[in-house]
Amino acid sequence: MNIFPRLAAISGVFACLTAASVAHAQQEFPPPQGKGRVVVLASGASGPANYTTVAREIAELGYDVVLCDGNQMAGTRGDGVKASILEAQQMPHALPGKVALVGFSLGGGMYLYYATQWSDLVSGAVLWSPVNSFIHDVPGFVNRLKVPVLVFVGAKDRYRNGSSLAEMDRTLAAASTAAGKPFELIVYPDADLDFVKGGDHYNPDDYSDAFKRMADQLERYLGD
């Protein structure tokens, strides 16, 4: 049974799109050395413009970062997510191989459900406050989890329907750990939604800590 209902009904701020109408990779941020392993970054519902700063900072670590609009992946039942990954792998500054994923809120939620099943394409995912209220079959989600996941979430993040993202993330992390699946969760007590640099609730200390943890994890995912 499909346990991923249309995200349009959850957020109420975007229209469902068909797979044929999806615009995929949006903007490439090449690494300083010219070419690098690929990190595909999916924006939250506020759109990719709010995530260019973090995309550039990840690129400075030596990765070829491809920034995508999470809104344009919505309603495609994973087709838009996969198409964005495949397109990112063909970017001019991309080195071959599996990609790592970095997703925020809406985009992170789609990565959480769809892309973490694709171990043939994805080496791992770092997700910031991923939408998760659509996940009702936790054992089913865990059974389909095929790649390691690191999740950051602010304890003050209630998203749009008032539900706590952190509470559900704790449930997912506990179930994944019990099943021997790699799901690491970091909860920041003073952080709210979109606490990244350039976000509406930017928290310098928490962002700095999370970015370092992300950098270390990306090295594990994509290092030789």
Secondary structure as a PSIPRED ss2 file (coil, helix, strand):
# PSIPRED VFORMAT (PSIPRED V4.0)

   1 M C   1.000  0.000  0.000
   2 N C   1.000  0.000  0.000
   3 I C   1.000  0.000  0.000
   4 F C   1.000  0.000  0.000
   5 P C   1.000  0.000  0.000
   6 R C   1.000  0.000  0.000
   7 L H   0.000  1.000  0.000
   8 A H   0.000  1.000  0.000
   9 A H   0.000  1.000  0.000
  10 I H   0.000  1.000  0.000
  11 S H   0.000  1.000  0.000
  12 G C   1.000  0.000  0.000
  13 V C   1.000  0.000  0.000
  14 F C   1.000  0.000  0.000
  15 A C   1.000  0.000  0.000
  16 C C   1.000  0.000  0.000
  17 L C   1.000  0.000  0.000
  18 T C   1.000  0.000  0.000
  19 A H   0.000  1.000  0.000
  20 A H   0.000  1.000  0.000
  21 S H   0.000  1.000  0.000
  22 V C   1.000  0.000  0.000
  23 A C   1.000  0.000  0.000
  24 H C   1.000  0.000  0.000
  25 A E   0.000  0.000  1.000
  26 Q E   0.000  0.000  1.000
  27 Q E   0.000  0.000  1.000
  28 E E   0.000  0.000  1.000
  29 F E   0.000  0.000  1.000
  30 P C   1.000  0.000  0.000
  31 P C   1.000  0.000  0.000
  32 P C   1.000  0.000  0.000
  33 Q C   1.000  0.000  0.000
  34 G C   1.000  0.000  0.000
  35 K C   1.000  0.000  0.000
  36 G E   0.000  0.000  1.000
  37 R C   1.000  0.000  0.000
  38 V E   0.000  0.000  1.000
  39 V E   0.000  0.000  1.000
  40 V E   0.000  0.000  1.000
  41 L E   0.000  0.000  1.000
  42 A E   0.000  0.000  1.000
  43 S C   1.000  0.000  0.000
  44 G C   1.000  0.000  0.000
  45 A C   1.000  0.000  0.000
  46 S C   1.000  0.000  0.000
  47 G C   1.000  0.000  0.000
  48 P H   0.000  1.000  0.000
  49 A H   0.000  1.000  0.000
  50 N H   0.000  1.000  0.000
  51 Y H   0.000  1.000  0.000
  52 T H   0.000  1.000  0.000
  53 T H   0.000  1.000  0.000
  54 V H   0.000  1.000  0.000
  55 A H   0.000  1.000  0.000
  56 R H   0.000  1.000  0.000
  57 E H   0.000  1.000  0.000
  58 I H   0.000  1.000  0.000
  59 A H   0.000  1.000  0.000
  60 E C   1.000  0.000  0.000
  61 L C   1.000  0.000  0.000
  62 G C   1.000  0.000  0.000
  63 Y C   1.000  0.000  0.000
  64 D E   0.000  0.000  1.000
  65 V E   0.000  0.000  1.000
  66 V E   0.000  0.000  1.000
  67 L E   0.000  0.000  1.000
  68 C E   0.000  0.000  1.000
  69 D C   1.000  0.000  0.000
  70 G H   0.000  1.000  0.000
  71 N H   0.000  1.000  0.000
  72 Q H   0.000  1.000  0.000
  73 M H   0.000  1.000  0.000
  74 A C   1.000  0.000  0.000
  75 G C   1.000  0.000  0.000
  76 T C   1.000  0.000  0.000
  77 R C   1.000  0.000  0.000
  78 G C   1.000  0.000  0.000
  79 D H   0.000  1.000  0.000
  80 G H   0.000  1.000  0.000
  81 V H   0.000  1.000  0.000
  82 K H   0.000  1.000  0.000
  83 A H   0.000  1.000  0.000
  84 S H   0.000  1.000  0.000
  85 I H   0.000  1.000  0.000
  86 L H   0.000  1.000  0.000
  87 E H   0.000  1.000  0.000
  88 A H   0.000  1.000  0.000
  89 Q C   1.000  0.000  0.000
  90 Q C   1.000  0.000  0.000
  91 M C   1.000  0.000  0.000
  92 P C   1.000  0.000  0.000
  93 H C   1.000  0.000  0.000
  94 A E   0.000  0.000  1.000
  95 L C   1.000  0.000  0.000
  96 P C   1.000  0.000  0.000
  97 G C   1.000  0.000  0.000
  98 K C   1.000  0.000  0.000
  99 V E   0.000  0.000  1.000
 100 A E   0.000  0.000  1.000
 101 L E   0.000  0.000  1.000
 102 V E   0.000  0.000  1.000
 103 G E   0.000  0.000  1.000
 104 F E   0.000  0.000  1.000
 105 S H   0.000  1.000  0.000
 106 L H   0.000  1.000  0.000
 107 G H   0.000  1.000  0.000
 108 G H   0.000  1.000  0.000
 109 G H   0.000  1.000  0.000
 110 M H   0.000  1.000  0.000
 111 Y H   0.000  1.000  0.000
 112 L H   0.000  1.000  0.000
 113 Y H   0.000  1.000  0.000
 114 Y C   1.000  0.000  0.000
 115 A H   0.000  1.000  0.000
 116 T H   0.000  1.000  0.000
 117 Q H   0.000  1.000  0.000
 118 W C   1.000  0.000  0.000
 119 S C   1.000  0.000  0.000
 120 D C   1.000  0.000  0.000
 121 L C   1.000  0.000  0.000
 122 V E   0.000  0.000  1.000
 123 S E   0.000  0.000  1.000
 124 G E   0.000  0.000  1.000
 125 A E   0.000  0.000  1.000
 126 V E   0.000  0.000  1.000
 127 L E   0.000  0.000  1.000
 128 W E   0.000  0.000  1.000
 129 S C   1.000  0.000  0.000
 130 P C   1.000  0.000  0.000
 131 V C   1.000  0.000  0.000
 132 N C   1.000  0.000  0.000
 133 S C   1.000  0.000  0.000
 134 F C   1.000  0.000  0.000
 135 I C   1.000  0.000  0.000
 136 H C   1.000  0.000  0.000
 137 D C   1.000  0.000  0.000
 138 V H   0.000  1.000  0.000
 139 P H   0.000  1.000  0.000
 140 G H   0.000  1.000  0.000
 141 F H   0.000  1.000  0.000
 142 V H   0.000  1.000  0.000
 143 N H   0.000  1.000  0.000
 144 R H   0.000  1.000  0.000
 145 L C   1.000  0.000  0.000
 146 K C   1.000  0.000  0.000
 147 V C   1.000  0.000  0.000
 148 P C   1.000  0.000  0.000
 149 V E   0.000  0.000  1.000
 150 L E   0.000  0.000  1.000
 151 V E   0.000  0.000  1.000
 152 F E   0.000  0.000  1.000
 153 V E   0.000  0.000  1.000
 154 G E   0.000  0.000  1.000
 155 A C   1.000  0.000  0.000
 156 K C   1.000  0.000  0.000
 157 D C   1.000  0.000  0.000
 158 R C   1.000  0.000  0.000
 159 Y C   1.000  0.000  0.000
 160 R C   1.000  0.000  0.000
 161 N C   1.000  0.000  0.000
 162 G C   1.000  0.000  0.000
 163 S C   1.000  0.000  0.000
 164 S C   1.000  0.000  0.000
 165 L H   0.000  1.000  0.000
 166 A H   0.000  1.000  0.000
 167 E H   0.000  1.000  0.000
 168 M H   0.000  1.000  0.000
 169 D H   0.000  1.000  0.000
 170 R H   0.000  1.000  0.000
 171 T H   0.000  1.000  0.000
 172 L H   0.000  1.000  0.000
 173 A H   0.000  1.000  0.000
 174 A H   0.000  1.000  0.000
 175 A H   0.000  1.000  0.000
 176 S H   0.000  1.000  0.000
 177 T H   0.000  1.000  0.000
 178 A H   0.000  1.000  0.000
 179 A C   1.000  0.000  0.000
 180 G C   1.000  0.000  0.000
 181 K C   1.000  0.000  0.000
 182 P C   1.000  0.000  0.000
 183 F E   0.000  0.000  1.000
 184 E E   0.000  0.000  1.000
 185 L E   0.000  0.000  1.000
 186 I E   0.000  0.000  1.000
 187 V E   0.000  0.000  1.000
 188 Y E   0.000  0.000  1.000
 189 P C   1.000  0.000  0.000
 190 D C   1.000  0.000  0.000
 191 A C   1.000  0.000  0.000
 192 D C   1.000  0.000  0.000
 193 L C   1.000  0.000  0.000
 194 D C   1.000  0.000  0.000
 195 F C   1.000  0.000  0.000
 196 V C   1.000  0.000  0.000
 197 K C   1.000  0.000  0.000
 198 G C   1.000  0.000  0.000
 199 G C   1.000  0.000  0.000
 200 D C   1.000  0.000  0.000
 201 H C   1.000  0.000  0.000
 202 Y C   1.000  0.000  0.000
 203 N C   1.000  0.000  0.000
 204 P H   0.000  1.000  0.000
 205 D H   0.000  1.000  0.000
 206 D H   0.000  1.000  0.000
 207 Y H   0.000  1.000  0.000
 208 S H   0.000  1.000  0.000
 209 D H   0.000  1.000  0.000
 210 A H   0.000  1.000  0.000
 211 F H   0.000  1.000  0.000
 212 K H   0.000  1.000  0.000
 213 R H   0.000  1.000  0.000
 214 M H   0.000  1.000  0.000
 215 A H   0.000  1.000  0.000
 216 D H   0.000  1.000  0.000
 217 Q H   0.000  1.000  0.000
 218 L H   0.000  1.000  0.000
 219 E H   0.000  1.000  0.000
 220 R H   0.000  1.000  0.000
 221 Y H   0.000  1.000  0.000
 222 L H   0.000  1.000  0.000
 223 G C   1.000  0.000  0.000
 224 D C   1.000  0.000  0.000
